Amino acid sequence: MIFLLLFKKPEIDSYKINMLTNFGLLILPFIFALTYPEIGKLTGILASLLGLAVIYILPSMVHLKVKYLEWKNPTLAYGINKNMYEIFTNKELGSVTSPQIGVPDETRAEAKLKSKPAW
């Protein structure tokens, strides 16, 4: 997984590269834990801040993102809510592009019937 994130390659070239990458990623926290005597305080503060983010901040941000999508593109929001969407990629060009999300025509018609009037 590390190679996929760092080098965009799902496979590992050799066992030696795999071990060096794992060692490189683990040595810095190990040295920090050996040299810093109050590592318990630091991990406690870090855990409390991450807990705050996961419990309060992340759900609020997800809710605001959903509301923004409902306001900006209600048809797409309806399709995502009903799990009726399609993902399109542009493989004909041979370039790596971001996949685009779209809603089938049946879902568009259904969303128009369910939409509320603006007044």
C-alpha positions in Angstrom: 0.0 0.0 0.0 2.9 2.3 0.7 4.3 1.8 -2.8 0.9 2.5 -4.3 0.7 5.8 -2.5 4.3 6.9 -3.0 5.3 5.6 -6.4 1.9 4.8 -8.0 3.0 1.2 -8.4 0.9 -1.6 -6.9 3.7 -4.2 -7.1 7.0 -4.2 -5.1 10.1 -4.6 -7.2 12.1 -6.6 -4.6 12.2 -7.8 -1.0 15.2 -5.5 -0.3 13.3 -2.4 -1.4 10.3 -3.4 0.7 12.4 -3.9 3.8 14.3 -0.6 3.3 11.0 1.3 3.0 9.6 -0.3 6.1 12.8 0.3 8.1 12.8 3.9 6.9 9.3 4.6 7.9 9.7 3.0 11.4 13.1 4.2 12.4 12.1 7.9 12.9 9.3 7.2 15.4 11.4 4.6 17.2 14.3 7.1 17.7 11.8 9.8 18.8 10.3 7.4 21.4 13.8 6.5 22.7 15.1 10.1 23.0 11.9 11.9 24.3 11.2 10.9 27.9 7.6 12.3 28.0 6.3 10.4 25.0 3.1 9.4 27.0 2.0 13.1 27.3 2.7 13.7 23.7 0.7 10.7 22.5 -2.2 11.6 24.9 -2.4 15.1 23.5 -2.2 13.9 20.0 -4.9 11.2 20.6 -7.2 13.7 22.2 -6.9 16.1 19.3 -7.5 13.4 16.7 -10.4 12.1 18.8 -11.9 15.7 18.7 -11.4 15.8 14.9 -13.1 12.4 14.3 -16.0 12.9 16.7 -16.9 16.6 16.1 -15.1 18.1 13.1 -15.2 15.3 10.5 -19.0 14.7 10.8 -19.7 18.4 10.5 -17.5 18.8 7.5 -19.2 15.8 5.8 -22.6 17.2 6.6 -21.7 20.6 5.1 -20.3 18.9 2.0 -23.5 16.9 1.5 -25.6 20.1 1.9 -23.3 22.0 -0.5 -23.8 19.3 -3.1 -27.6 19.3 -2.6 -27.5 23.1 -3.1 -25.1 23.1 -6.1 -26.2 20.0 -7.9 -29.5 18.5 -6.6 -29.8 15.9 -9.3 -26.3 14.5 -8.6 -27.0 14.6 -4.8 -30.3 12.7 -5.4 -28.5 10.1 -7.5 -25.7 9.6 -4.9 -28.3 9.4 -2.1 -30.2 6.7 -4.0 -27.0 4.9 -5.0 -27.9 5.4 -8.7 -24.8 7.0 -10.3 -22.1 6.1 -12.8 -18.4 6.7 -12.9 -16.9 7.7 -16.3 -13.2 7.6 -17.2 -11.5 8.8 -20.3 -9.4 5.9 -21.4 -9.6 6.7 -25.1 -7.0 9.5 -24.8 -4.5 7.3 -22.9 -4.0 10.0 -20.3 -4.7 9.6 -16.6 -7.6 11.8 -15.7 -9.8 12.0 -12.7 -13.0 9.9 -13.0 -16.1 11.9 -13.5 -19.4 11.0 -11.7 -22.7 11.2 -13.5 -26.3 10.4 -13.1 -28.2 8.2 -15.7 -31.2 9.7 -17.5 -33.7 7.6 -15.6 -32.4 9.1 -12.3 -32.5 12.6 -13.8 -36.2 12.2 -14.6 -37.0 10.7 -11.2 -35.1 13.6 -9.5 -37.1 16.2 -11.4 -40.3 14.6 -10.3 -39.2 14.5 -6.6 -37.7 18.0 -6.6 -39.4 20.7 -4.6 -40.5 24.0 -6.2 -38.4 27.0 -5.5 -41.2 29.0 -4.0 
